[in-house]
Amino acid sequence: MQQARKFFAEKYGLSDADLDRYLSAALAHGGDYADLYFEYRSTSSISLDRSEEHTSELQSLRHLVCRLL
């Protein structure tokens, strides 16, 4: 569990207090259950061709969704 907390703190800048606040805010709107869904995806690519032209690309995608039931 400590590794997951460290990951979210580094990639999303979120603390345990932030997560508690998000869930509390969702439940305050009348739900009985709330959870948080995180997605983090990182991709990189390098293209080389015979004309000595090189391109590189780095993309990062982050999502946070709160589900309220």
C-alpha angles and dihedrals in degrees: 000000000000090000091054092050091050091049094052092044091053101039100035103021090234128145129199088258090056092052092048090049092051093049093045092050091051093048091048087068092067107273126136096211136024134180137175125233119201129193124186121175128172125185134176134184139182124199123200129180137177094262088068093248113142130189130181132188135190122190131183126190124191128179133175120189127182116208118201123193 
